[in-house]
């Protein structure tokens, strides 16, 4: 009888460990998918996204996303200098179904117009 109780406890611990490992693997897979999607958004910024706009948002599958840009140096001197403009571009991806979010940003120069 004691052996059965010990065996039951050992199986319970083994199943809990396996379950938590699978949960962590699934969470890592979702975070990697969000990171890849955010990277894709940054690559598309200025190509087919954020053309003439400073903010966009949308939904792709279970991901809600925001893409925006803002001047890195918003001072009047930078605006009047006529030189290139430095933009910070941010891609935020949220998986609301699983309560996770991810953000990437980059800097990009643009010739002034």
Biopython code that builds the backbone (N, CA, C, O; Angstrom):
import numpy as np
from Bio.PDB.StructureBuilder import StructureBuilder

atoms = [
    (1, "UNK", "N", (0.819, -1.193, 0.000)),
    (1, "UNK", "CA", (0.000, 0.000, 0.000)),
    (1, "UNK", "C", (0.867, 1.263, 0.000)),
    (1, "UNK", "O", (0.575, 2.221, -0.716)),
    (2, "UNK", "N", (1.909, 1.258, 0.787)),
    (2, "UNK", "CA", (2.818, 2.399, 0.842)),
    (2, "UNK", "C", (3.493, 2.584, -0.512)),
    (2, "UNK", "O", (3.687, 3.714, -0.961)),
    (3, "UNK", "N", (3.846, 1.491, -1.155)),
    (3, "UNK", "CA", (4.486, 1.570, -2.465)),
    (3, "UNK", "C", (3.556, 2.222, -3.485)),
    (3, "UNK", "O", (4.022, 2.975, -4.341)),
    (4, "UNK", "N", (2.274, 1.954, -3.415)),
    (4, "UNK", "CA", (1.308, 2.544, -4.346)),
    (4, "UNK", "C", (1.203, 4.048, -4.104)),
    (4, "UNK", "O", (1.124, 4.826, -5.055)),
    (5, "UNK", "N", (1.201, 4.459, -2.837)),
    (5, "UNK", "CA", (1.135, 5.891, -2.504)),
    (5, "UNK", "C", (2.392, 6.595, -3.022)),
    (5, "UNK", "O", (2.297, 7.661, -3.631)),
    (6, "UNK", "N", (3.555, 6.013, -2.788)),
    (6, "UNK", "CA", (4.811, 6.599, -3.259)),
    (6, "UNK", "C", (4.815, 6.678, -4.787)),
    (6, "UNK", "O", (5.229, 7.691, -5.352)),
    (7, "UNK", "N", (4.363, 5.633, -5.449)),
    (7, "UNK", "CA", (4.289, 5.619, -6.907)),
    (7, "UNK", "C", (3.336, 6.708, -7.409)),
    (7, "UNK", "O", (3.628, 7.386, -8.395)),
    (8, "UNK", "N", (2.208, 6.873, -6.737)),
    (8, "UNK", "CA", (1.247, 7.920, -7.105)),
    (8, "UNK", "C", (1.841, 9.311, -6.962)),
    (8, "UNK", "O", (1.631, 10.171, -7.817)),
    (9, "UNK", "N", (2.585, 9.533, -5.881)),
    (9, "UNK", "CA", (3.228, 10.837, -5.671)),
    (9, "UNK", "C", (4.281, 11.080, -6.751)),
    (9, "UNK", "O", (4.368, 12.175, -7.306)),
    (10, "UNK", "N", (5.076, 10.057, -7.043)),
    (10, "UNK", "CA", (6.123, 10.194, -8.063)),
    (10, "UNK", "C", (5.514, 10.494, -9.428)),
    (10, "UNK", "O", (6.028, 11.345, -10.154)),
    (11, "UNK", "N", (4.437, 9.818, -9.787)),
    (11, "UNK", "CA", (3.771, 10.079, -11.069)),
    (11, "UNK", "C", (3.181, 11.480, -11.119)),
    (11, "UNK", "O", (3.238, 12.149, -12.150)),
    (12, "UNK", "N", (2.621, 11.914, -10.015)),
    (12, "UNK", "CA", (2.046, 13.257, -9.950)),
    (12, "UNK", "C", (3.116, 14.318, -10.178)),
    (12, "UNK", "O", (2.903, 15.265, -10.935)),
    (13, "UNK", "N", (4.253, 14.164, -9.532)),
    (13, "UNK", "CA", (5.352, 15.118, -9.699)),
    (13, "UNK", "C", (5.861, 15.088, -11.140)),
    (13, "UNK", "O", (6.129, 16.138, -11.724)),
    (14, "UNK", "N", (5.993, 13.904, -11.708)),
    (14, "UNK", "CA", (6.477, 13.782, -13.083)),
    (14, "UNK", "C", (5.518, 14.446, -14.068)),
    (14, "UNK", "O", (5.963, 15.123, -14.994)),
    (15, "UNK", "N", (4.224, 14.268, -13.887)),
    (15, "UNK", "CA", (3.240, 14.879, -14.775)),
    (15, "UNK", "C", (3.218, 16.397, -14.635)),
    (15, "UNK", "O", (3.082, 17.107, -15.631)),
    (16, "UNK", "N", (3.349, 16.901, -13.413)),
    (16, "UNK", "CA", (3.386, 18.348, -13.206)),
    (16, "UNK", "C", (4.616, 18.959, -13.874)),
    (16, "UNK", "O", (4.528, 20.020, -14.492)),
    (17, "UNK", "N", (5.746, 18.298, -13.749)),
    (17, "UNK", "CA", (6.977, 18.788, -14.368)),
    (17, "UNK", "C", (6.847, 18.803, -15.891)),
    (17, "UNK", "O", (7.219, 19.780, -16.540)),
    (18, "UNK", "N", (6.329, 17.736, -16.446)),
    (18, "UNK", "CA", (6.152, 17.668, -17.902)),
    (18, "UNK", "C", (5.163, 18.733, -18.372)),
    (18, "UNK", "O", (5.380, 19.366, -19.405)),
    (19, "UNK", "N", (4.092, 18.930, -17.629)),
    (19, "UNK", "CA", (3.096, 19.936, -17.996)),
    (19, "UNK", "C", (3.656, 21.337, -17.964)),
    (19, "UNK", "O", (3.382, 22.128, -18.867)),
    (20, "UNK", "N", (4.438, 21.667, -16.941)),
    (20, "UNK", "CA", (4.999, 23.019, -16.872)),
    (20, "UNK", "C", (6.048, 23.229, -17.963)),
    (20, "UNK", "O", (6.187, 24.337, -18.481)),
    (21, "UNK", "N", (6.778, 22.187, -18.313)),
    (21, "UNK", "CA", (7.753, 22.292, -19.402)),
    (21, "UNK", "C", (7.050, 22.560, -20.728)),
    (21, "UNK", "O", (7.516, 23.379, -21.520)),
    (22, "UNK", "N", (5.940, 21.883, -20.975)),
    (22, "UNK", "CA", (5.173, 22.110, -22.203)),
    (22, "UNK", "C", (4.583, 23.519, -22.228)),
    (22, "UNK", "O", (4.551, 24.160, -23.278)),
    (23, "UNK", "N", (4.116, 24.002, -21.077)),
    (23, "UNK", "CA", (3.583, 25.364, -21.004)),
    (23, "UNK", "C", (4.669, 26.393, -21.340)),
    (23, "UNK", "O", (4.427, 27.342, -22.087)),
    (24, "UNK", "N", (5.858, 26.194, -20.784)),
    (24, "UNK", "CA", (6.958, 27.119, -21.066)),
    (24, "UNK", "C", (7.342, 27.079, -22.548)),
    (24, "UNK", "O", (7.623, 28.118, -23.146)),
    (25, "UNK", "N", (7.355, 25.907, -23.126)),
    (25, "UNK", "CA", (7.691, 25.779, -24.543)),
    (25, "UNK", "C", (6.650, 26.478, -25.417)),
    (25, "UNK", "O", (7.007, 27.142, -26.390)),
    (26, "UNK", "N", (5.383, 26.336, -25.082)),
    (26, "UNK", "CA", (4.318, 26.990, -25.842)),
    (26, "UNK", "C", (4.401, 28.508, -25.683)),
    (26, "UNK", "O", (4.210, 29.239, -26.655)),
    (27, "UNK", "N", (4.681, 28.986, -24.480)),
    (27, "UNK", "CA", (4.823, 30.425, -24.246)),
    (27, "UNK", "C", (6.002, 30.978, -25.054)),
    (27, "UNK", "O", (5.900, 32.052, -25.647)),
    (28, "UNK", "N", (7.114, 30.247, -25.076)),
    (28, "UNK", "CA", (8.287, 30.678, -25.852)),
    (28, "UNK", "C", (7.971, 30.701, -27.348)),
    (28, "UNK", "O", (8.418, 31.600, -28.061)),
    (29, "UNK", "N", (7.205, 29.722, -27.828)),
    (29, "UNK", "CA", (6.825, 29.682, -29.235)),
    (29, "UNK", "C", (5.968, 30.891, -29.608)),
    (29, "UNK", "O", (6.165, 31.490, -30.665)),
    (30, "UNK", "N", (5.012, 31.252, -28.736)),
    (30, "UNK", "CA", (4.160, 32.416, -28.995)),
    (30, "UNK", "C", (4.980, 33.708, -28.982)),
    (30, "UNK", "O", (4.779, 34.583, -29.824)),
    (31, "UNK", "N", (5.911, 33.825, -28.018)),
    (31, "UNK", "CA", (6.734, 35.032, -27.945)),
    (31, "UNK", "C", (7.632, 35.157, -29.174)),
    (31, "UNK", "O", (7.847, 36.265, -29.666)),
    (32, "UNK", "N", (8.153, 34.055, -29.670)),
    (32, "UNK", "CA", (8.958, 34.081, -30.884)),
    (32, "UNK", "C", (8.111, 34.508, -32.084)),
    (32, "UNK", "O", (8.575, 35.271, -32.932)),
    (33, "UNK", "N", (6.889, 34.026, -32.156)),
    (33, "UNK", "CA", (5.991, 34.427, -33.254)),
    (33, "UNK", "C", (5.692, 35.921, -33.174)),
    (33, "UNK", "O", (5.648, 36.587, -34.208)),
    (34, "UNK", "N", (5.486, 36.469, -31.972)),
    (34, "UNK", "CA", (5.250, 37.904, -31.822)),
    (34, "UNK", "C", (6.483, 38.698, -32.237)),
    (34, "UNK", "O", (6.365, 39.731, -32.897)),
    (35, "UNK", "N", (7.666, 38.221, -31.854)),
    (35, "UNK", "CA", (8.904, 38.914, -32.212)),
    (35, "UNK", "C", (9.103, 38.924, -33.723)),
    (35, "UNK", "O", (9.486, 39.946, -34.292)),
    (36, "UNK", "N", (8.849, 37.810, -34.365)),
    (36, "UNK", "CA", (8.973, 37.748, -35.828)),
    (36, "UNK", "C", (7.991, 38.687, -36.507)),
    (36, "UNK", "O", (8.335, 39.356, -37.482)),
    (37, "UNK", "N", (6.769, 38.738, -35.995)),
    (37, "UNK", "CA", (5.767, 39.617, -36.591)),
    (37, "UNK", "C", (6.154, 41.084, -36.389)),
    (37, "UNK", "O", (6.000, 41.892, -37.305)),
    (38, "UNK", "N", (6.652, 41.435, -35.203)),
    (38, "UNK", "CA", (7.089, 42.816, -34.947)),
    (38, "UNK", "C", (8.243, 43.190, -35.880)),
    (38, "UNK", "O", (8.292, 44.307, -36.394)),
    (39, "UNK", "N", (9.157, 42.266, -36.094)),
    (39, "UNK", "CA", (10.273, 42.511, -37.007)),
    (39, "UNK", "C", (9.766, 42.736, -38.437)),
    (39, "UNK", "O", (10.278, 43.600, -39.148)),
    (40, "UNK", "N", (8.779, 41.974, -38.850)),
    (40, "UNK", "CA", (8.187, 42.150, -40.174)),
    (40, "UNK", "C", (7.537, 43.526, -40.299)),
    (40, "UNK", "O", (7.661, 44.181, -41.334)),
    (41, "UNK", "N", (6.847, 43.961, -39.249)),
    (41, "UNK", "CA", (6.236, 45.294, -39.278)),
    (41, "UNK", "C", (7.297, 46.376, -39.444)),
    (41, "UNK", "O", (7.114, 47.310, -40.224)),
    (42, "UNK", "N", (8.406, 46.256, -38.714)),
    (42, "UNK", "CA", (9.474, 47.245, -38.833)),
    (42, "UNK", "C", (10.067, 47.253, -40.239)),
    (42, "UNK", "O", (10.377, 48.316, -40.778)),
    (43, "UNK", "N", (10.224, 46.072, -40.831)),
    (43, "UNK", "CA", (10.757, 45.997, -42.192)),
    (43, "UNK", "C", (9.821, 46.654, -43.201)),
    (43, "UNK", "O", (10.273, 47.248, -44.181)),
    (44, "UNK", "N", (8.526, 46.546, -42.960)),
    (44, "UNK", "CA", (7.542, 47.096, -43.903)),
    (44, "UNK", "C", (7.309, 48.596, -43.706)),
    (44, "UNK", "O", (6.731, 49.248, -44.576)),
    (45, "UNK", "N", (7.754, 49.150, -42.571)),
    (45, "UNK", "CA", (7.558, 50.581, -42.300)),
    (45, "UNK", "C", (8.266, 51.394, -43.379)),
    (45, "UNK", "O", (9.467, 51.241, -43.600)),
    (46, "UNK", "N", (7.510, 52.255, -44.044)),
    (46, "UNK", "CA", (8.075, 53.071, -45.110)),
    (46, "UNK", "C", (8.039, 52.404, -46.467)),
    (46, "UNK", "O", (8.257, 53.064, -47.483)),
    (47, "UNK", "N", (7.767, 51.097, -46.509)),
    (47, "UNK", "CA", (7.650, 50.388, -47.780)),
    (47, "UNK", "C", (6.177, 50.330, -48.177)),
    (47, "UNK", "O", (5.789, 50.845, -49.226)),
    (48, "UNK", "N", (5.364, 49.705, -47.338)),
    (48, "UNK", "CA", (3.922, 49.708, -47.595)),
    (48, "UNK", "C", (3.123, 50.059, -46.339)),
    (48, "UNK", "O", (1.892, 50.076, -46.377)),
    (49, "UNK", "N", (3.800, 50.335, -45.242)),
    (49, "UNK", "CA", (3.148, 50.802, -44.014)),
    (49, "UNK", "C", (3.755, 52.138, -43.607)),
    (49, "UNK", "O", (4.915, 52.414, -43.911)),
    (50, "UNK", "N", (2.987, 52.953, -42.933)),
    (50, "UNK", "CA", (3.402, 54.281, -42.462)),
    (50, "UNK", "C", (3.779, 55.221, -43.606)),
    (50, "UNK", "O", (4.617, 56.106, -43.433)),
    (51, "UNK", "N", (3.182, 55.038, -44.739)),
    (51, "UNK", "CA", (3.421, 55.956, -45.852)),
    (51, "UNK", "C", (2.572, 57.206, -45.633)),
    (51, "UNK", "O", (1.355, 57.172, -45.814)),
    (52, "UNK", "N", (3.204, 58.290, -45.249)),
    (52, "UNK", "CA", (2.488, 59.533, -44.998)),
    (52, "UNK", "C", (1.750, 59.557, -43.675)),
    (52, "UNK", "O", (1.085, 60.547, -43.370)),
    (53, "UNK", "N", (1.840, 58.526, -42.895)),
    (53, "UNK", "CA", (1.176, 58.483, -41.590)),
    (53, "UNK", "C", (2.229, 58.299, -40.502)),
    (53, "UNK", "O", (3.344, 57.856, -40.777)),
    (54, "UNK", "N", (1.875, 58.636, -39.290)),
    (54, "UNK", "CA", (2.805, 58.423, -38.178)),
    (54, "UNK", "C", (2.339, 57.305, -37.258)),
    (54, "UNK", "O", (3.077, 56.892, -36.363)),
    (55, "UNK", "N", (1.119, 56.810, -37.469)),
    (55, "UNK", "CA", (0.592, 55.754, -36.604)),
    (55, "UNK", "C", (-0.366, 54.864, -37.383)),
    (55, "UNK", "O", (-1.199, 55.344, -38.152)),
    (56, "UNK", "N", (-0.231, 53.558, -37.166)),
    (56, "UNK", "CA", (-1.152, 52.579, -37.760)),
    (56, "UNK", "C", (-1.402, 51.489, -36.731)),
    (56, "UNK", "O", (-0.585, 51.262, -35.838)),
    (57, "UNK", "N", (-2.515, 50.831, -36.864)),
    (57, "UNK", "CA", (-2.784, 49.665, -36.020)),
    (57, "UNK", "C", (-3.710, 48.716, -36.756)),
    (57, "UNK", "O", (-4.397, 49.099, -37.703)),
    (58, "UNK", "N", (-3.715, 47.478, -36.306)),
    (58, "UNK", "CA", (-4.551, 46.490, -36.950)),
    (58, "UNK", "C", (-4.523, 45.172, -36.202)),
    (58, "UNK", "O", (-4.011, 45.079, -35.086)),
    (59, "UNK", "N", (-5.074, 44.171, -36.830)),
    (59, "UNK", "CA", (-5.128, 42.834, -36.254)),
    (59, "UNK", "C", (-4.731, 41.820, -37.323)),
    (59, "UNK", "O", (-5.166, 41.904, -38.472)),
    (60, "UNK", "N", (-3.910, 40.876, -36.930)),
    (60, "UNK", "CA", (-3.473, 39.792, -37.808)),
    (60, "UNK", "C", (-3.620, 38.502, -37.006)),
    (60, "UNK", "O", (-2.817, 38.224, -36.116)),
    (61, "UNK", "N", (-4.640, 37.720, -37.322)),
    (61, "UNK", "CA", (-4.893, 36.500, -36.533)),
    (61, "UNK", "C", (-5.236, 36.864, -35.097)),
    (61, "UNK", "O", (-6.162, 37.639, -34.859)),
    (62, "UNK", "N", (-4.505, 36.319, -34.146)),
    (62, "UNK", "CA", (-4.751, 36.630, -32.734)),
    (62, "UNK", "C", (-3.906, 37.804, -32.257)),
    (62, "UNK", "O", (-3.985, 38.180, -31.088)),
    (63, "UNK", "N", (-3.098, 38.390, -33.140)),
    (63, "UNK", "CA", (-2.226, 39.492, -32.749)),
    (63, "UNK", "C", (-2.869, 40.840, -33.065)),
    (63, "UNK", "O", (-3.369, 41.056, -34.169)),
    (64, "UNK", "N", (-2.852, 41.728, -32.099)),
    (64, "UNK", "CA", (-3.211, 43.117, -32.302)),
    (64, "UNK", "C", (-1.889, 43.872, -32.380)),
    (64, "UNK", "O", (-0.994, 43.640, -31.567)),
    (65, "UNK", "N", (-1.759, 44.774, -33.353)),
    (65, "UNK", "CA", (-0.471, 45.444, -33.532)),
    (65, "UNK", "C", (-0.633, 46.944, -33.690)),
    (65, "UNK", "O", (-1.665, 47.438, -34.143)),
    (66, "UNK", "N", (0.425, 47.656, -33.299)),
    (66, "UNK", "CA", (0.533, 49.099, -33.476)),
    (66, "UNK", "C", (1.913, 49.374, -34.051)),
    (66, "UNK", "O", (2.908, 48.783, -33.631)),
    (67, "UNK", "N", (1.955, 50.273, -35.012)),
    (67, "UNK", "CA", (3.212, 50.687, -35.608)),
    (67, "UNK", "C", (3.179, 52.202, -35.646)),
    (67, "UNK", "O", (2.245, 52.790, -36.191)),
    (68, "UNK", "N", (4.184, 52.836, -35.074)),
    (68, "UNK", "CA", (4.212, 54.292, -35.091)),
    (68, "UNK", "C", (5.644, 54.786, -35.175)),
    (68, "UNK", "O", (6.604, 54.071, -34.892)),
    (69, "UNK", "N", (5.738, 56.042, -35.577)),
    (69, "UNK", "CA", (7.051, 56.674, -35.644)),
    (69, "UNK", "C", (6.952, 58.035, -34.989)),
    (69, "UNK", "O", (5.906, 58.684, -35.013)),
    (70, "UNK", "N", (8.064, 58.456, -34.404)),
    (70, "UNK", "CA", (8.140, 59.770, -33.781)),
    (70, "UNK", "C", (9.557, 60.307, -33.979)),
    (70, "UNK", "O", (10.525, 59.549, -34.042)),
    (71, "UNK", "N", (9.650, 61.605, -34.072)),
    (71, "UNK", "CA", (10.966, 62.225, -34.237)),
    (71, "UNK", "C", (11.821, 61.918, -33.017)),
    (71, "UNK", "O", (11.374, 62.040, -31.877)),
    (72, "UNK", "N", (13.043, 61.521, -33.277)),
    (72, "UNK", "CA", (13.959, 61.255, -32.171)),
    (72, "UNK", "C", (14.436, 62.571, -31.554)),
    (72, "UNK", "O", (14.684, 62.634, -30.350)),
    (73, "UNK", "N", (14.567, 63.637, -32.382)),
    (73, "UNK", "CA", (14.956, 64.962, -31.901)),
    (73, "UNK", "C", (13.888, 65.954, -32.347)),
    (73, "UNK", "O", (13.996, 66.547, -33.421)),
    (74, "UNK", "N", (12.850, 66.135, -31.517)),
    (74, "UNK", "CA", (11.724, 66.977, -31.946)),
    (74, "UNK", "C", (11.967, 68.473, -31.770)),
    (74, "UNK", "O", (11.029, 69.258, -31.909)),
    (75, "UNK", "N", (13.192, 68.890, -31.469)),
    (75, "UNK", "CA", (13.454, 70.309, -31.220)),
    (75, "UNK", "C", (13.269, 71.138, -32.493)),
    (75, "UNK", "O", (13.348, 70.617, -33.606)),
    (76, "UNK", "N", (13.030, 72.398, -32.312)),
    (76, "UNK", "CA", (12.851, 73.317, -33.444)),
    (76, "UNK", "C", (14.116, 73.402, -34.280)),
    (76, "UNK", "O", (14.036, 73.528, -35.502)),
    (77, "UNK", "N", (15.285, 73.335, -33.647)),
    (77, "UNK", "CA", (16.547, 73.420, -34.388)),
    (77, "UNK", "C", (16.628, 72.274, -35.386)),
    (77, "UNK", "O", (17.018, 72.479, -36.536)),
    (78, "UNK", "N", (16.263, 71.073, -34.956)),
    (78, "UNK", "CA", (16.305, 69.917, -35.853)),
    (78, "UNK", "C", (15.302, 70.075, -36.988)),
    (78, "UNK", "O", (15.587, 69.671, -38.116)),
    (79, "UNK", "N", (14.145, 70.648, -36.717)),
    (79, "UNK", "CA", (13.123, 70.811, -37.749)),
    (79, "UNK", "C", (13.535, 71.837, -38.800)),
    (79, "UNK", "O", (13.238, 71.667, -39.982)),
    (80, "UNK", "N", (14.218, 72.901, -38.375)),
    (80, "UNK", "CA", (14.578, 73.977, -39.297)),
    (80, "UNK", "C", (15.900, 73.746, -40.005)),
    (80, "UNK", "O", (16.238, 74.473, -40.938)),
    (81, "UNK", "N", (16.651, 72.741, -39.572)),
    (81, "UNK", "CA", (18.003, 72.565, -40.111)),
    (81, "UNK", "C", (18.000, 72.134, -41.575)),
    (81, "UNK", "O", (18.977, 72.371, -42.285)),
    (82, "UNK", "N", (16.935, 71.515, -42.032)),
    (82, "UNK", "CA", (16.872, 71.078, -43.417)),
    (82, "UNK", "C", (17.655, 69.807, -43.681)),
    (82, "UNK", "O", (17.681, 69.325, -44.813)),
    (83, "UNK", "N", (18.285, 69.260, -42.672)),
    (83, "UNK", "CA", (19.037, 68.018, -42.824)),
    (83, "UNK", "C", (18.125, 66.809, -42.676)),
    (83, "UNK", "O", (16.904, 66.952, -42.605)),
    (84, "UNK", "N", (18.713, 65.627, -42.629)),
    (84, "UNK", "CA", (17.896, 64.425, -42.477)),
    (84, "UNK", "C", (17.196, 64.393, -41.121)),
    (84, "UNK", "O", (17.678, 64.961, -40.141)),
    (85, "UNK", "N", (16.071, 63.728, -41.089)),
    (85, "UNK", "CA", (15.275, 63.597, -39.870)),
    (85, "UNK", "C", (15.503, 62.199, -39.312)),
    (85, "UNK", "O", (15.460, 61.211, -40.045)),
    (86, "UNK", "N", (15.744, 62.128, -38.013)),
    (86, "UNK", "CA", (15.916, 60.839, -37.351)),
    (86, "UNK", "C", (14.593, 60.431, -36.715)),
    (86, "UNK", "O", (14.048, 61.148, -35.876)),
    (87, "UNK", "N", (14.084, 59.276, -37.123)),
    (87, "UNK", "CA", (12.810, 58.757, -36.612)),
    (87, "UNK", "C", (13.047, 57.519, -35.759)),
    (87, "UNK", "O", (13.888, 56.683, -36.088)),
    (88, "UNK", "N", (12.313, 57.407, -34.678)),
    (88, "UNK", "CA", (12.228, 56.160, -33.915)),
    (88, "UNK", "C", (10.945, 55.483, -34.372)),
    (88, "UNK", "O", (9.861, 56.058, -34.275)),
    (89, "UNK", "N", (11.075, 54.252, -34.874)),
    (89, "UNK", "CA", (9.914, 53.495, -35.340)),
    (89, "UNK", "C", (9.707, 52.343, -34.369)),
    (89, "UNK", "O", (10.636, 51.590, -34.077)),
    (90, "UNK", "N", (8.488, 52.212, -33.875)),
    (90, "UNK", "CA", (8.166, 51.212, -32.849)),
    (90, "UNK", "C", (7.061, 50.297, -33.360)),
    (90, "UNK", "O", (6.045, 50.759, -33.880)),
    (91, "UNK", "N", (7.271, 49.004, -33.207)),
    (91, "UNK", "CA", (6.256, 47.993, -33.521)),
    (91, "UNK", "C", (5.889, 47.290, -32.221)),
    (91, "UNK", "O", (6.744, 46.708, -31.553)),
    (92, "UNK", "N", (4.623, 47.349, -31.874)),
    (92, "UNK", "CA", (4.121, 46.676, -30.675)),
    (92, "UNK", "C", (3.132, 45.605, -31.103)),
    (92, "UNK", "O", (2.226, 45.869, -31.894)),
    (93, "UNK", "N", (3.305, 44.401, -30.584)),
    (93, "UNK", "CA", (2.427, 43.281, -30.909)),
    (93, "UNK", "C", (1.881, 42.736, -29.601)),
    (93, "UNK", "O", (2.629, 42.516, -28.648)),
    (94, "UNK", "N", (0.573, 42.520, -29.560)),
    (94, "UNK", "CA", (-0.087, 42.037, -28.352)),
    (94, "UNK", "C", (-0.907, 40.795, -28.676)),
    (94, "UNK", "O", (-1.683, 40.771, -29.632)),
    (95, "UNK", "N", (-0.719, 39.778, -27.868)),
    (95, "UNK", "CA", (-1.519, 38.554, -27.972)),
    (95, "UNK", "C", (-2.487, 38.576, -26.794)),
    (95, "UNK", "O", (-2.190, 38.045, -25.724)),
    (96, "UNK", "N", (-3.632, 39.188, -26.999)),
    (96, "UNK", "CA", (-4.590, 39.376, -25.901)),
    (96, "UNK", "C", (-5.151, 38.062, -25.390)),
    (96, "UNK", "O", (-5.529, 37.961, -24.223)),
    (97, "UNK", "N", (-5.208, 37.057, -26.249)),
    (97, "UNK", "CA", (-5.739, 35.761, -25.832)),
    (97, "UNK", "C", (-4.871, 35.134, -24.747)),
    (97, "UNK", "O", (-5.365, 34.379, -23.909)),
    (98, "UNK", "N", (-3.573, 35.449, -24.765)),
    (98, "UNK", "CA", (-2.666, 34.853, -23.795)),
    (98, "UNK", "C", (-2.023, 35.885, -22.871)),
    (98, "UNK", "O", (-1.155, 35.540, -22.069)),
    (99, "UNK", "N", (-2.438, 37.138, -22.976)),
    (99, "UNK", "CA", (-1.947, 38.172, -22.078)),
    (99, "UNK", "C", (-0.472, 38.489, -22.233)),
    (99, "UNK", "O", (0.207, 38.781, -21.249)),
    (100, "UNK", "N", (0.028, 38.435, -23.453)),
    (100, "UNK", "CA", (1.446, 38.701, -23.713)),
    (100, "UNK", "C", (1.578, 39.850, -24.708)),
    (100, "UNK", "O", (0.698, 40.071, -25.539)),
    (101, "UNK", "N", (2.692, 40.579, -24.611)),
    (101, "UNK", "CA", (2.967, 41.626, -25.587)),
    (101, "UNK", "C", (4.462, 41.684, -25.842)),
    (101, "UNK", "O", (5.267, 41.186, -25.055)),
    (102, "UNK", "N", (4.811, 42.300, -26.956)),
    (102, "UNK", "CA", (6.199, 42.378, -27.376)),
    (102, "UNK", "C", (6.372, 43.660, -28.171)),
    (102, "UNK", "O", (5.480, 44.042, -28.930)),
    (103, "UNK", "N", (7.509, 44.330, -28.008)),
    (103, "UNK", "CA", (7.767, 45.563, -28.756)),
    (103, "UNK", "C", (9.205, 45.574, -29.252)),
    (103, "UNK", "O", (10.121, 45.125, -28.563)),
    (104, "UNK", "N", (9.382, 46.092, -30.450)),
    (104, "UNK", "CA", (10.700, 46.309, -31.042)),
    (104, "UNK", "C", (10.744, 47.731, -31.565)),
    (104, "UNK", "O", (9.721, 48.271, -31.987)),
    (105, "UNK", "N", (11.921, 48.342, -31.542)),
    (105, "UNK", "CA", (12.051, 49.672, -32.125)),
    (105, "UNK", "C", (13.370, 49.770, -32.875)),
    (105, "UNK", "O", (14.304, 49.003, -32.642)),
    (106, "UNK", "N", (13.413, 50.727, -33.772)),
    (106, "UNK", "CA", (14.618, 50.982, -34.556)),
    (106, "UNK", "C", (14.691, 52.471, -34.849)),
    (106, "UNK", "O", (13.708, 53.196, -34.697)),
    (107, "UNK", "N", (15.850, 52.910, -35.264)),
    (107, "UNK", "CA", (16.039, 54.294, -35.693)),
    (107, "UNK", "C", (16.257, 54.307, -37.194)),
    (107, "UNK", "O", (16.898, 53.416, -37.752)),
    (108, "UNK", "N", (15.708, 55.339, -37.845)),
    (108, "UNK", "CA", (15.837, 55.431, -39.293)),
    (108, "UNK", "C", (15.979, 56.906, -39.699)),
    (108, "UNK", "O", (15.243, 57.770, -39.222)),
    (109, "UNK", "N", (16.927, 57.165, -40.576)),
    (109, "UNK", "CA", (17.083, 58.511, -41.133)),
    (109, "UNK", "C", (16.197, 58.656, -42.349)),
    (109, "UNK", "O", (15.989, 57.709, -43.108)),
    (110, "UNK", "N", (15.681, 59.854, -42.520)),
    (110, "UNK", "CA", (14.894, 60.169, -43.705)),
    (110, "UNK", "C", (15.309, 61.563, -44.177)),
    (110, "UNK", "O", (15.410, 62.495, -43.379)),
    (111, "UNK", "N", (15.540, 61.689, -45.447)),
    (111, "UNK", "CA", (15.901, 62.990, -45.999)),
    (111, "UNK", "C", (14.741, 63.941, -45.811)),
    (111, "UNK", "O", (13.586, 63.567, -46.013)),
    (112, "UNK", "N", (15.040, 65.167, -45.427)),
    (112, "UNK", "CA", (13.968, 66.152, -45.247)),
    (112, "UNK", "C", (13.405, 66.547, -46.597)),
    (112, "UNK", "O", (14.084, 66.443, -47.619)),
    (113, "UNK", "N", (12.180, 66.994, -46.596)),
    (113, "UNK", "CA", (11.507, 67.307, -47.858)),
    (113, "UNK", "C", (11.422, 68.782, -48.081)),
    (113, "UNK", "O", (10.885, 69.223, -49.098)),
]
sb = StructureBuilder()
sb.init_structure("model")
sb.init_model(0)
sb.init_chain("A")
sb.init_seg("    ")
for serial, (resi, resn, name, xyz) in enumerate(atoms, 1):
    if name == "N":
        sb.init_residue(resn, " ", resi, " ")
    sb.init_atom(name, np.array(xyz, "f"), 0.0, 1.0, " ", f" {name:<3s}", serial, name[0])
structure = sb.get_structure()
